Structures are given as C-alpha cells and as structure tokens.
Amino acid sequence: MSDIDDLTSAILAGKYRALGKAISLVERDDPVAQRLLADLYAATGRARIIGVTGSPGSGKSTLVAAMAKHYRGQSKRVGIVAVDPTSPFTGGAILGDRIRMAELYTDRGVFIRSMATRGFLGGLARATNDVVDILDASGFDIILVETVGVGQDEIEVVRTVQTNLVVLVPGMGDDIQAIKAGIMEIGDIFVVNKADRPGADKTVTEIKMMMSLVEEHGEWVAPIVKTVASKREGIGELDTAMEQHYEYLTKSGELDRRNRERVRIRIETQLKKRFMDRLIGGAVTREQYDALLDDVMRKRSNPHDAAEEMLGRIRF
C-alpha cells in the first residue's frame, strides 16, 4: 500500500494522528490532499454538522464546549472545527479563548482543530469544508463548526452546515438592529447565551421583533433558546430544538437541498481555483501577468480591461 492509502485507512479507522496529518495537508494545499479527499468522499454524509456563529463575546467557545460535553454524555464522538482570526505575524490562528475547551483535549471522543481564516471572508477558513469531510469520513457523529466571530459577514457558514445556531447575549440593544441584515437571516435556531444576565427576556423580545421583519419564514420558524453555557444550563433544550430542526430538514426535503447547495458551492470553488491556476502560468505567463499588474498600477490600463485581456488569451 502507498502512504496515501495507509493515511486513508487510518482516517477511516478514526486515528487522531492521521486526522491531524490529513488536515495539515489540506490547509497547505498539498497536491496529495486532492487524492486523499477523493478517496474519503464516499465515506462522508453520516455526521450531523452544526454551525455556531455570532458576535465576539457571545460565548461561542463556551457554548461549543458545553454542547460537546452534552453529546459525549450520549456517547457520541464530537469533532470541533474552530475558525480563528489569522495572526498578522505568523499567518497562523490566534487561538483567542480556545483555552475554554482545554478540558476536552483529554477526551478521546473529541477532536478539536483550530484553523486560521488566512484572509478568507465569511467567518470560515478556505479549507473548512474539506476538514468537515475528513472528520465526517472518520466517523464523528457530531461536527461543530465555530466561526471566527466577526459580525454580519459570517454568512458563509450556512453553506457548510445543516443546522446553524446564531448566538446572542443580553444587553446587545441596537447591536441586534445592526446585524439583522447579516447573520439574523441565517439562524435556524437563536441562542440567547449568558441568560443569567439582566435583560435576557428583553433580548428574546428583540429577536422576535427582528424576525417579524422577515417577510418569509417558510415552514420552519427559528426557535429561541436561552442558555448559560458556563453552567451547562439550557443545553438539553438546545439539543431538543436541534433535533426538531433536523427532523424538519429530513421530512421537508430541505436537507437534500442544503446538501446539494453545499456540493454546488464546493464544485464552483474548485473550478475557480483550478481555472486561475491554469490561467496564470498557462494561457498567461507569470511575466505577462506581472506586466498587466504593472500597467494597472501605472494607470495605463484598469482592472476590467486587464481581466478581459487575460480572458481573450484563452482558447476554449
């Protein structure tokens, strides 16, 4: 067997060292990663994929840790993909409050991976979908995807997960109004965390008001669950809400639609990447591309004409 076959077998067997190696290959965009992901893909599709998004300070990491403990109490294997901001110095992940998950690291039924966004917009890292596939193929029952926590542009997560939790906290006030045009529209379930603080009920009312402004809810109306993640309060109720949402997804056909949309986005993402890789260095040499950049920088051309010129050199 080749090294890649050995690595594939180890991942399918749930070996954590193999998982770490595979994810590193994907993050580096190593040529081996493409074949590895292709070999693993047939084994995907079994895991529940749950997104956790919201503003900084809402307690997402604490909530994820509480959820992981809850699922471990049900003997389920849990994979956590925690997307963090990129360090401007090293290009790696700034771990932030990942230390809140420290006690989970000794649990062999939990696998945690922090990933840097590396400039990828939407609250996720570029390789997030691939990492989710690796964990799915390795037999994890639940995969929790925690976004970077930057506000209303965290909508990319909805294309990755099956159920998306939007986490808010009491005292946000006008902040809810400010973010409603972004993440408020992608919440399958709203979680009011730190609900032991004053104003929790007011926050629930504000969320309901924001939801009333959405013209079309569809058959699923997002429930609002109050939690105190640091004390693991409300996690059972949250689990019930997620089970109800998954049942809705399955019976309504929405699960298939979401999975299909995820596949479409992934194919188009690969097409764009490969097109650019073949365009620059193929139809357009690196020297020609650099010359086009110089022309635009010196105002002898512009980005639109430069793009048209590059496309004009392609023979379809």
Secondary structure, 3 states (H helix, E strand, C coil): CCHHHHHHHHHHCCCHHHHHHHHHHHHCCCHHHHHHHHHHHHHCCCCEEEEEEECCCCCHHHHHHHHHHHHHCCCCCEEEEEEECECCCCCCECCCCHHHHHHHHHCCCEEEEEEECCCCCCCCCCCHHHHHHHHHHCCCCEEEEECCCCCCCHHHHHHCCCEEEEEECCCCCHHHHHHCCCHHHHCCEEEECCCCCCCHHHHHHHHHHHHHCCCCCCCCCCCEEECEHHHCECHHHHHHHHHHHHHHHHHHCHHHHHHHHHHHHHHHHHHHHHHHHHHECCCECHHHHHHHHHHHHCCCCCHHHHHHHHHHCCCC
